[in-house]
Amino acid sequence: MIVNLKEILQIAEQDKTAVGMFNATGFDSLQAIVSAAEELNRPVIIAHAEVHNKYNDISMVGPAIIAVAKNAKVPVCVHLDHGVSLDMIYKALRIGFTSVMIDASHLPYEENLKVTKLVTDTAHAMGVSVEAELGRLVTGEAGSGQSLTNKKAEDFYTSPIEAEAFCSKTGIDALAIAFGTAHGFYSAEPKLDFNVIKNCALKTGLPLVMHGGSGVSNEGYLKAIENGIRKINYYSYMSKAGYMAAKDLIEKNTTNYLHDVEYSAMQAMKEDVKRAIKVFSKQ
């Protein structure tokens, strides 16, 4: 059953849980995500990230994700993750995505607000939900580091006061905030500022989003959810699980077929997604 982001986050709010968002970079990961959610009977968000478009173009993978969502036994939101260009966002809207993220967090506050308001007005007219970002993670969506110069990670954290005004003026449905997570793989356990989550939730009244969700401890997830996180973006460690399973099968040299490798990777990703969903839904 296909739903938009606002609808699926209402489920999370009612349960005081979080819905996992998992990036589908191909049909193996798409199958892994949906089958995991169906087995656990939990809602899920399937995303196509703009940064992944070179691997699977949205014009091809987008309709497939939408078809799978419509036939799923659980609520599924089809989401554009980290849409940084209006061209990609408009493509997602035309294809039928039920949610888009406008990521203009790299812009000055007023420009971020202006672009976000434009996207929100357009998307809402089509019944599509919008997520935006305020504050910045210290790594890019592809896991690459940003230059902090003389700044500390905390300097990029979301300001609750700015968040209140930003959400009020743009009309967005969910806000991604910066409070200590990072994209990609962690070299050490992240130090999360849960007061940022709590204060942003109180000021905005909106569902909050954790980006860089892979690699956070179970305790960290649960405390973040307790303070207002309702959507958790998870990809890197799911992808790694698939990679390690594929690597192991190739090294065993028991098959020459790519489909055997893809199937092995799919099964490993499915189990990792199931593990994450169980944590996010407090099972």
WOLIN-V327933 format. One record per residue. N is the residue number from 1. SS is DSSP state (alpha for helix, beta for strand, coil for the rest). PHI is phi in whole degrees, -180 to 180 (999 if undefined). OMEGA is omega in whole degrees, -180 to 180 (NA if undefined). Layout:
n: <N N>
ss: <SS SS>
phi: <PHI PHI>
omega: <OMEGA OMEGA>
This chain:
n: <1 2 3 4 5 6 7 8 9 10 11 12 13 14 15 16 17 18 19 20 21 22 23 24 25 26 27 28 29 30 31 32 33 34 35 36 37 38 39 40 41 42 43 44 45 46 47 48 49 50 51 52 53 54 55 56 57 58 59 60 61 62 63 64 65 66 67 68 69 70 71 72 73 74 75 76 77 78 79 80 81 82 83 84 85 86 87 88 89 90 91 92 93 94 95 96 97 98 99 100 101 102 103 104 105 106 107 108 109 110 111 112 113 114 115 116 117 118 119 120 121 122 123 124 125 126 127 128 129 130 131 132 133 134 135 136 137 138 139 140 141 142 143 144 145 146 147 148 149 150 151 152 153 154 155 156 157 158 159 160 161 162 163 164 165 166 167 168 169 170 171 172 173 174 175 176 177 178 179 180 181 182 183 184 185 186 187 188 189 190 191 192 193 194 195 196 197 198 199 200 201 202 203 204 205 206 207 208 209 210 211 212 213 214 215 216 217 218 219 220 221 222 223 224 225 226 227 228 229 230 231 232 233 234 235 236 237 238 239 240 241 242 243 244 245 246 247 248 249 250 251 252 253 254 255 256 257 258 259 260 261 262 263 264 265 266 267 268 269 270 271 272 273 274 275 276 277 278 279 280 281 282 283>
ss: <coil beta beta coil alpha alpha alpha alpha alpha alpha alpha alpha alpha alpha alpha coil coil coil beta beta beta beta beta coil coil coil alpha alpha alpha alpha alpha alpha alpha alpha alpha alpha alpha alpha alpha alpha coil coil coil beta beta beta beta beta beta alpha alpha alpha coil coil coil coil coil alpha alpha alpha alpha alpha alpha alpha alpha alpha alpha alpha alpha alpha alpha coil coil coil coil beta beta beta beta beta beta beta beta coil coil alpha alpha alpha alpha alpha alpha alpha alpha alpha alpha coil coil coil beta beta beta beta coil coil coil coil coil coil alpha alpha alpha alpha alpha alpha alpha alpha alpha alpha alpha alpha alpha alpha alpha alpha coil coil coil coil beta beta beta beta beta beta coil coil coil coil beta coil coil coil coil coil beta coil coil coil coil coil coil coil alpha alpha alpha alpha coil coil coil alpha alpha alpha alpha alpha alpha alpha alpha alpha alpha alpha coil coil coil beta beta beta beta coil coil coil coil coil coil coil coil coil coil coil coil coil coil coil coil alpha alpha alpha alpha alpha alpha alpha alpha alpha alpha alpha coil coil beta beta beta beta coil coil coil coil coil coil coil alpha alpha alpha alpha alpha alpha alpha alpha alpha alpha coil beta beta beta beta beta beta coil alpha alpha alpha alpha alpha alpha alpha alpha alpha alpha alpha alpha alpha alpha alpha alpha alpha coil coil coil coil coil alpha alpha alpha alpha alpha alpha alpha alpha alpha alpha alpha alpha alpha alpha alpha alpha alpha alpha alpha alpha alpha alpha alpha coil coil coil>
phi: <999 -89 -137 -95 -66 -60 -66 -72 -76 -65 -63 -63 -64 -62 -88 56 -125 -129 -98 -80 -111 -124 -78 -100 -101 -176 -71 -68 -71 -61 -64 -61 -66 -67 -66 -64 -64 -67 -63 -93 56 -125 -66 -151 -114 -105 -124 -115 -91 -57 -67 -94 -63 -71 -87 -144 -65 -58 -67 -99 -79 -58 -60 -66 -63 -64 -63 -63 -62 -64 -93 -70 -85 -127 -63 -131 -102 -104 -123 -89 -94 49 -75 -101 -117 -64 -60 -68 -63 -68 -62 -61 -65 -67 -71 119 -59 -98 -157 -134 -108 -95 -107 -113 -67 -78 -90 -57 -49 -65 -71 -58 -61 -63 -66 -63 -63 -60 -65 -63 -61 -67 -67 -62 -65 -106 77 -104 -80 -133 -112 -131 -130 -134 89 -140 -76 -84 -127 -75 -59 -85 91 -82 -79 -99 -82 -86 47 -97 -95 -101 -56 -63 -67 -97 -65 -70 -85 -58 -67 -64 -61 -60 -67 -61 -67 -64 -80 -94 77 -65 -101 -155 -125 -85 -121 -105 -148 128 -87 -148 -73 88 -100 -89 -87 -150 -62 -68 -100 -99 -98 -72 -67 -63 -61 -58 -72 -67 -64 -66 -75 -95 71 -107 -64 -105 -119 -99 -95 67 -74 -63 89 -75 -69 -59 -63 -64 -58 -65 -71 -64 -64 -59 -94 132 -72 -123 -138 -123 -84 -139 -147 -56 -79 -64 -63 -63 -60 -65 -63 -66 -67 -65 -61 -63 -67 -63 -68 -73 56 -102 -150 -113 -99 -64 -64 -66 -68 -63 -66 -62 -64 -60 -64 -67 -64 -59 -65 -70 -65 -60 -60 -66 -60 -60 -68 -62 -98 60 -88>
omega: <-178 -180 176 -175 -179 -180 -176 178 173 176 180 -180 178 -178 -173 178 174 175 179 172 -176 -180 176 -179 179 -176 178 179 176 178 -179 -177 -176 -178 177 -180 -180 179 -179 -179 180 176 -178 177 177 -173 168 -179 179 -179 179 -174 179 179 179 -176 -177 -179 178 -175 -178 179 179 178 180 179 179 -180 -179 -178 -177 -179 180 176 180 174 178 -165 170 -176 178 173 -178 179 179 179 180 179 -180 174 180 179 -180 -179 178 175 -177 179 175 172 172 180 176 -175 179 -179 172 -174 -175 178 176 -180 -177 180 -180 179 178 -179 -179 179 -179 -177 -179 177 180 -180 -177 180 -179 170 176 -178 177 -168 -176 169 -175 169 178 -178 179 179 -179 -177 173 175 -179 -174 -179 -176 175 -179 -177 180 -179 -176 -179 175 179 -180 176 -179 180 -179 -178 -178 180 -175 -177 -179 -179 -178 179 -178 173 -176 178 -179 174 177 179 175 175 -175 -179 173 176 -179 -178 176 -173 177 -176 177 176 178 -177 -177 176 179 180 -177 -173 -175 -177 171 -179 -173 174 171 -177 -174 180 173 175 180 177 178 179 177 -174 179 177 178 179 -177 173 175 -178 178 180 179 -173 178 -168 -176 170 179 179 178 177 180 -178 178 178 180 -180 -179 179 -179 177 177 180 180 174 -176 178 -177 175 179 180 -180 178 178 180 -178 179 177 179 -180 179 177 178 179 -180 -180 179 179 -177 -178 176 179 NA>
